[in-house]
Amino acid sequence: MDSLVTIQTTADPTLFPLLRKMAAAAARSFGASMLEAADVELSVGEALANVYLHAYGGRPGPEHAPGPDQRRD
């Protein structure tokens, strides 16, 4: 079964703990082990921090990020 989870929010660091936990919970619901879910949580946290710091210069970013078909390379 293919599954997709999408969450749209601003790049606000006060939301990062919740988003990390949500990603870990989603991983567990799709069958990941506790260790794998912890890896997902860590990876999501690192990705969120990178977006916040590098894409938005340490300021909250926009509410909408472009989808795969809307990205500019």
Backbone as CSV, one residue per row, in Angstrom:
resi,resn,N_x,N_y,N_z,CA_x,CA_y,CA_z,C_x,C_y,C_z
1,MET,0.843,-1.181,0.000,0.000,0.000,0.000,0.885,1.239,0.000
2,ASP,0.650,2.149,-0.938,1.363,3.419,-0.967,0.645,4.410,-0.070
3,SER,1.422,5.157,0.694,0.861,6.156,1.591,1.654,7.437,1.469
4,LEU,0.992,8.558,1.663,1.632,9.856,1.603,1.119,10.692,2.761
5,VAL,2.037,11.309,3.465,1.685,12.218,4.545,2.236,13.583,4.183
6,THR,1.389,14.599,4.176,1.801,15.954,3.848,1.394,16.882,4.982
7,ILE,2.333,17.715,5.402,2.051,18.720,6.422,2.602,20.040,5.908
8,GLN,1.786,21.075,5.900,2.235,22.406,5.510,2.167,23.324,6.708
9,THR,3.258,24.026,6.956,3.324,24.953,8.075,4.414,25.975,7.789
10,THR,4.512,26.983,8.606,5.616,27.916,8.468,6.880,27.272,9.021
11,ALA,8.015,27.804,8.621,9.292,27.340,9.169,9.510,28.059,10.498
12,ASP,8.760,27.645,11.504,8.786,28.261,12.826,9.397,27.266,13.802
13,PRO,10.544,27.573,14.392,11.225,26.599,15.241,10.430,26.174,16.476
14,THR,9.445,26.950,16.884,8.638,26.517,18.027,7.781,25.303,17.668
15,LEU,7.576,25.076,16.371,6.789,23.928,15.913,7.643,22.687,15.659
16,PHE,8.964,22.837,15.618,9.835,21.737,15.231,9.718,20.508,16.138
17,PRO,9.644,20.658,17.465,9.496,19.450,18.292,8.235,18.652,17.940
18,LEU,7.133,19.344,17.738,5.887,18.677,17.365,6.015,17.991,16.009
19,LEU,6.602,18.678,15.042,6.751,18.106,13.706,7.673,16.889,13.719
20,ARG,8.740,16.941,14.513,9.626,15.776,14.639,8.872,14.590,15.217
21,LYS,8.096,14.827,16.267,7.322,13.745,16.896,6.264,13.194,15.943
22,MET,5.634,14.076,15.183,4.628,13.622,14.212,5.266,12.736,13.149
23,ALA,6.451,13.111,12.683,7.142,12.302,11.673,7.505,10.935,12.240
24,ALA,7.977,10.899,13.472,8.321,9.623,14.108,7.081,8.760,14.289
25,ALA,5.982,9.366,14.694,4.736,8.613,14.871,4.234,8.075,13.534
26,ALA,4.356,8.874,12.484,3.953,8.403,11.155,4.815,7.226,10.728
27,ALA,6.116,7.316,10.968,7.017,6.211,10.621,6.625,4.938,11.359
28,ARG,6.319,5.074,12.637,5.904,3.898,13.421,4.597,3.320,12.868
29,SER,3.665,4.191,12.482,2.382,3.693,11.979,2.530,2.972,10.646
30,PHE,3.623,3.271,9.922,3.888,2.586,8.660,4.799,1.375,8.833
31,GLY,5.091,1.031,10.100,5.830,-0.197,10.368,7.288,-0.043,10.733
32,ALA,7.777,1.169,10.897,9.176,1.376,11.282,9.385,0.920,12.719
33,SER,10.581,0.430,12.991,10.935,0.063,14.364,11.135,1.342,15.177
34,MET,11.289,1.200,16.474,11.546,2.365,17.328,12.847,3.047,16.919
35,LEU,13.862,2.258,16.611,15.148,2.814,16.197,15.020,3.545,14.859
36,GLU,14.311,2.955,13.926,14.093,3.609,12.633,13.288,4.899,12.789
37,ALA,12.274,4.871,13.647,11.467,6.070,13.884,12.310,7.168,14.533
38,ALA,13.219,6.788,15.411,14.119,7.766,16.019,15.032,8.382,14.956
39,ASP,15.470,7.564,14.005,16.281,8.088,12.899,15.476,9.072,12.049
40,VAL,14.215,8.749,11.802,13.339,9.656,11.052,13.180,10.959,11.818
41,GLU,12.953,10.860,13.125,12.785,12.060,13.948,14.029,12.947,13.889
42,LEU,15.201,12.346,13.989,16.446,13.099,13.918,16.628,13.742,12.543
43,SER,16.358,12.974,11.500,16.521,13.485,10.134,15.571,14.640,9.849
44,VAL,14.341,14.511,10.284,13.365,15.590,10.081,13.793,16.833,10.847
45,GLY,14.279,16.649,12.063,14.764,17.787,12.848,15.901,18.508,12.157
46,GLU,16.833,17.740,11.606,17.960,18.343,10.893,17.493,19.073,9.634
47,ALA,16.555,18.478,8.914,16.033,19.124,7.701,15.300,20.422,8.045
48,LEU,14.500,20.398,9.091,13.783,21.607,9.506,14.757,22.714,9.903
49,ALA,15.786,22.356,10.657,16.776,23.350,11.071,17.496,23.941,9.862
50,ASN,17.821,23.095,8.894,18.494,23.582,7.689,17.610,24.537,6.905
51,VAL,16.353,24.213,6.758,15.425,25.108,6.053,15.343,26.442,6.775
52,TYR,15.171,26.373,8.076,15.039,27.590,8.878,16.283,28.469,8.766
53,LEU,17.452,27.854,8.900,18.696,28.623,8.912,19.145,29.073,7.529
54,HIS,19.053,28.183,6.564,19.655,28.470,5.264,18.677,29.010,4.221
55,ALA,17.445,28.563,4.251,16.483,29.048,3.260,15.844,30.369,3.690
56,TYR,15.656,30.532,5.010,14.937,31.703,5.486,15.771,32.582,6.406
57,GLY,17.071,32.329,6.479,17.959,33.201,7.240,17.640,33.316,8.715
58,GLY,17.123,32.242,9.321,16.810,32.268,10.744,15.517,32.975,11.087
59,ARG,14.678,33.190,10.081,13.365,33.811,10.300,12.288,32.832,9.845
60,PRO,11.102,32.876,10.439,10.036,31.989,9.969,9.791,32.164,8.477
61,GLY,9.621,31.044,7.799,9.420,31.053,6.352,7.953,31.076,5.980
62,PRO,7.692,30.979,4.694,6.313,31.057,4.196,5.494,29.837,4.602
63,GLU,4.188,29.995,4.536,3.292,28.894,4.873,3.230,27.853,3.778
64,HIS,3.556,28.238,2.551,3.428,27.295,1.447,4.775,27.103,0.775
65,ALA,5.167,25.870,0.654,6.376,25.541,-0.092,5.944,24.982,-1.440
66,PRO,6.703,25.240,-2.492,6.317,24.720,-3.803,6.339,23.205,-3.841
67,GLY,5.393,22.636,-4.542,5.352,21.194,-4.723,6.414,20.756,-5.704
68,PRO,6.587,19.446,-5.901,7.631,18.941,-6.786,7.540,19.489,-8.205
69,ASP,6.334,19.725,-8.686,6.170,20.232,-10.047,6.312,21.754,-10.129
70,GLN,6.479,22.444,-8.994,6.571,23.896,-8.968,7.961,24.381,-8.590
71,ARG,8.881,23.485,-8.272,10.207,23.885,-7.822,11.046,24.381,-8.974
72,ARG,11.880,25.352,-8.663,12.861,25.842,-9.622,14.200,25.240,-9.247
73,ASP,14.899,24.680,-10.217,16.228,24.103,-9.945,17.314,25.100,-10.212
